[in-house]
Amino acid sequence: MERRRVLSLGVLVLASFVNAAELKNRAPRETFGTAVNVDALEDSTLIDLRAIHFIGKTTWSAQDKTTLASMAKQWPKEAVIEIRGYADGAGSRAANQALSAARAGIVAEFLRGNGIPAERILFIGGGAVDPNGPTLRPEHQRVDVRVFVEPGSAIVENTVRQ
């Protein structure tokens, strides 16, 4: 009987750390990127790049949110925003894929709420940065936001921010 209680307690503790709702992609893929030609991005010019680091599974700082909202107002109306989520190697391959997609979806939804049309946003879950590497690496728990314009755009090519 005691063993059963300990097991039940262990399951409850694990459930509090990994909430399935957090890992679910909150922004359905069908509503995003409908005007984005992924192949065309290869020929596009990168004009902005920003890494957003996550604290825990799906939490990011208020400062990063403020900075990203401010940057989004400066991006050209025709820009395509690619959002790639990443995880460290702490979880299983499937869990890392789901977590990285959830992170990217959260940032995509944030940008949509800040005036970027969903059809100009492409988000991708990249899984673990290094699935065989050390776990719990904060630099791997991130989302990269890349902003592209078509080649020959009037935007100056050396405006990449780092």
C-alpha positions in Angstrom: 0.0 0.0 0.0 2.8 2.4 0.9 4.6 1.7 -2.4 1.4 2.6 -4.3 1.2 6.0 -2.5 4.8 6.8 -3.3 4.2 5.9 -6.9 1.1 8.0 -7.1 2.9 10.9 -5.5 5.8 10.5 -8.0 3.3 10.7 -11.0 1.7 13.8 -9.6 5.1 15.5 -9.2 6.1 14.6 -12.8 2.8 15.8 -14.1 3.4 19.2 -12.5 6.7 19.6 -14.3 5.5 18.4 -17.7 2.0 19.8 -18.4 0.8 18.4 -21.7 -1.1 21.6 -22.5 2.2 23.5 -22.4 3.7 21.1 -25.0 0.7 21.4 -27.3 1.3 23.8 -30.2 -1.1 26.6 -29.3 -1.1 28.1 -32.7 -2.5 25.8 -35.4 -0.1 25.4 -38.3 -2.9 25.9 -40.9 -3.4 29.5 -39.9 0.2 30.5 -40.3 2.5 30.9 -43.3 -0.2 30.5 -46.0 1.6 33.2 -48.1 5.1 32.0 -47.4 7.0 30.1 -50.1 9.6 28.2 -48.1 11.7 27.6 -51.1 11.8 31.3 -51.9 13.3 32.1 -48.5 16.6 30.5 -49.7 17.0 33.4 -52.1 15.6 36.1 -49.8 17.7 38.6 -47.8 18.0 38.3 -44.0 17.4 41.7 -42.6 16.9 40.9 -38.9 17.8 38.2 -36.5 16.8 37.8 -32.8 17.3 34.9 -30.4 14.7 34.7 -27.6 15.7 32.5 -24.7 13.1 30.6 -22.7 12.9 30.2 -19.0 11.6 26.7 -18.3 9.4 25.1 -21.0 7.3 27.9 -22.5 8.0 31.1 -20.5 10.0 34.0 -21.9 10.9 37.3 -20.4 8.8 40.5 -20.5 11.9 42.3 -21.7 12.1 40.0 -24.8 8.4 40.5 -25.4 8.8 44.3 -25.3 11.9 44.2 -27.5 10.2 41.9 -30.1 7.1 44.0 -30.2 9.1 47.1 -30.8 11.2 45.4 -33.5 8.0 44.1 -35.3 6.8 47.6 -35.8 9.9 48.4 -37.8 9.8 45.4 -40.1 8.7 46.0 -43.7 5.1 45.1 -44.5 6.2 42.6 -47.1 8.7 40.8 -44.8 8.4 37.1 -44.0 9.1 36.1 -40.5 10.6 32.7 -39.9 10.4 31.4 -36.3 12.4 28.3 -35.3 12.0 26.8 -31.9 14.7 24.7 -30.3 15.2 22.6 -27.1 18.1 21.1 -25.4 18.7 17.3 -25.3 17.0 16.8 -21.9 13.8 15.1 -23.2 13.0 12.4 -25.7 13.1 13.1 -29.4 9.3 13.5 -29.5 9.1 15.7 -26.4 11.9 18.0 -27.7 10.1 18.2 -31.1 6.8 19.1 -29.4 8.5 21.6 -27.0 10.4 23.4 -29.8 7.2 23.6 -31.9 5.3 24.9 -28.9 7.9 27.6 -28.3 7.8 28.7 -31.9 4.0 28.7 -31.9 3.9 30.9 -28.8 6.2 33.5 -30.4 4.3 33.3 -33.7 1.0 34.0 -31.8 2.6 36.9 -30.0 3.7 38.5 -33.3 0.3 37.9 -34.7 -1.2 39.7 -31.7 1.3 42.6 -32.4 0.1 43.2 -36.0 2.0 40.8 -38.1 -0.4 38.9 -40.4 -0.4 35.2 -39.8 0.1 34.4 -43.5 3.5 36.2 -43.3 4.7 34.0 -40.4 6.4 30.6 -40.8 7.1 28.7 -37.6 9.1 25.5 -37.2 9.9 23.2 -34.3 13.6 22.3 -34.8 13.7 19.7 -31.9 16.9 19.4 -29.8 19.9 21.5 -30.9 22.2 18.6 -30.0 20.2 15.5 -29.0 23.4 13.7 -27.9 24.9 16.7 -26.1 24.7 17.8 -22.5 21.2 18.5 -21.2 19.8 21.6 -19.6 21.7 24.1 -21.7 20.0 27.5 -21.5 21.5 28.6 -24.8 19.7 25.7 -26.6 16.3 26.6 -25.0 15.4 29.3 -27.5 13.5 30.6 -30.5 15.3 32.3 -33.4 13.3 34.9 -35.2 14.5 35.7 -38.7 13.1 38.4 -40.9 13.5 38.1 -44.7 12.6 40.3 -47.7 12.7 39.4 -51.3 15.9 39.9 -53.2 16.2 43.4 -54.8 14.0 44.9 -52.1 14.7 48.5 -51.2 15.7 47.5 -47.8 19.4 47.9 -47.1 21.0 44.5 -46.8 23.4 45.4 -44.0 20.6 46.0 -41.5 20.9 42.7 -39.8 20.7 43.1 -36.0 22.5 40.7 -33.7 
